Amino acid sequence: LRTLISLKKDGINTEPFFRQLVFRDFYAYLLYHFPSLAWKNYKYESPTSFNEAYFEAFCTAQTGYPLIDAGIQELLQTGDMHNRVRMIVGSFFTKHLMLPWTEGEAFFAKYLMDYDASANVLSWQWCAGTGIDPQPYFRIFNPYAQSKKFDKNAIYIKKYLPLLRDIPAKYLHDEAYLLSHDIKDYPKPIVQHEYARKRFLNAFK
């Protein structure tokens, strides 16, 4: 804490890191006192339909969504995943694919080197919109908009999906291109973003 105070006095923005420490302790407290959160929704029953083909495509980085597949490849190859990508991947899993968050949590638990039960469980409930402090059910990340904003030049995507290295970055954020062009050894998107968004919202209501 003293270090954070000193850094802040030096003009360094310590708020994001401090906020993560607070969430870590908050989530640990919740799972300790309410262990059923590891498998039971707290606030809402998010609509799910376990589609084995969707689940297999997700786990093998074959969704056809470059940012999602790059995130999964990072996880499989390194045991890590960038925090921003974790949120987008979690939203995609629970909302685009409507898969149970518990399956996503178990998949992360299997591969994450920094696995922490409380952080993982409550973060997945946040993504699914079912937890103590859920992401609003109507907030659905657009993976293309997110990759364009945070990985405009597709540096992250191409690092973990080298088979896309010759595709201009702008096309990797463009669903219309990905749907209409054949890319060798890479699938087309398994579900269209706008269709998936509306399907989830209608099911939730």
N, C-alpha and C positions, 0 to 999 in steps of 0.2 A: 504493500500500500504506500509506503514511504517513497519507493521508487516511482510509482505512478504520479504521486504528488509532485515530486521533483521534476519529472519529465514534463508535466503539465505547466509548471512554472517556467520551463524553458521554451514554452510555446508549442510543444508536441501534443497533438490531439490523442489523448489516451482514452477518450470516452468509449470508442468501439470495443477495445480490449477489456475495459472494466465491465462493460455491459455483458460481454461473454462470460466473465467470471461470475457475475450475478446469476445469469441464466444457468450456469453449471451447478451452482449451489442450490438454486431454486428447484431445478429438475431432480437433483439427488434427494432433496427433502421430500418432494412429491412421491417419487417411486418408493422411498423407504417407508413412508406412512401409508401409501396407497399402492401396494404391490400389484393389484389387479390391473393397474394402468398398463402393464406389460402386455396385456392381451385384450383388454376391454376398453371400448370407447368411453370417454368421460362425458362429453357434452352432446354430440350428435351421432346419429347412425348414418354414416356416409354410404351412398349406394355403391355396391360392389358386385362384380360378376366375374368369377375367376375364369379367365380365358387362357388356357394352357399355351396356345400359340403366341399370344401377347407376352406371357410371362417368359417363355423360352427366348423370344426375340429380344426382350429387355435384358435378360441375364447374359446373353451372348453378344451384346452390342450390335444387334441387327434390326433396330427399329426404323432405320432410314432417316432418323433425325440426327444430323451430325453432332450437335452439341451433346445430346443424350448419350449417343454411342461413344463419343470421346470420353465422357465422364466415366462410363462403365469400363472402358479400356484402361483408364487411369487407375481405377479401383482394382481391376484384375491384375494389372501389371505392377503396381506399386503398393497396394494396400492403403491408398489414400485417395481423397477426392477433394477438390477445391470446395470451400464452403458455399460459395454462390452456386456452383454446379450441383451440390447436394440438394439445395432447395428446389432448383429447377427440375432435377431428376425425380425428387420425391413428389412434386406436384404432378409431373407427367405420369408417374406410376399410378398415383391414386385417382387422378382426374381424367387424363386423356385415356388411359387404359382401364380405369375403374377397377384396379386390382386391390386386394386387401392390404392395408398398410402393414399388417403384421408379417406378410410375406416379404415385403420390401425391407422391413427391419431385420428379419432373419437373414436375408441376403447380405445386407451390410455387415451384420454381426459376423458372418462367415469370413469376410474378406478384409474388413477394416483393421489396420494395425493399431489404430488409436481408439478401438472400440470401447465405449463407455455405455453401459446399459441404460442409465437414466437419460443421458444426453441423446442417445439414439432413439429410444422409445418415444420420448416426449417430442423430439424433433419430427419424427414420423407422424405422430398425432397432430402436430402443428400443420404439417403439409397436407394431411388428409382433411383438416378442418374439424377434427373430433376431440381435440385435447382441452387442457385447462385454459390455454390462451391461444385458441385456434386461429389459423389464417382464415379469413372469411371464406365461406364456401364458394362465393362468386369470384374470388380472386384466383384466376387460373393463369399461370405463367405461359406466355407464348415463347416457346423455345427459340424460334427464329428471331424474334425481336430481342430476346435476351442475348443471343449469340452475336447479333449485329451490334448491340450496345457494348457488350463487354469483351468481345473477341472479334472486332470488326475485320481484322486482317486474317482471321482464322488460324492464328499461330497455335493456339491451344488445340483446336480441332485437328489440324494437320500433324501436330506432334503425336497425338494418340491414334489418329487414323491416317497413316501415311499413304494409304491407297487413294486418298483424296487430294494429295499434294499438287496435282496438276490441274485441279478444278479452281478457277478464279474464286476468290473468297466471297465475292458478292453473291455467287450462285449457291453457296452453302448456307445462306440465310434466306433463300428463296424457295418456298415450297412448290410454286408453280414449275420452277426449273427441275427440282428433284423428282417431281411426279412425271414430268414429260420427257426426261432424258434417261437413257440407260447408262449407268456407271458400272464399269466392270468390277465384279465381285462385291458390289455394294447394293443393298436393296432399296426399293422405293419406300417412302414413308408408309408404315403399316396402317396408319389412320390419319385422316386429314385434320389439321388443327381446328378449324372452325366447326366441323362436324362433331369432333370430340368434345369441344367446349359446350356446344349446345346440348349434346346428349347428356353430359354430366349435369348441367344446370336443370334440365327438364326432369332428370331422374331424382335430383336432390329435392326439388320442389314437391 
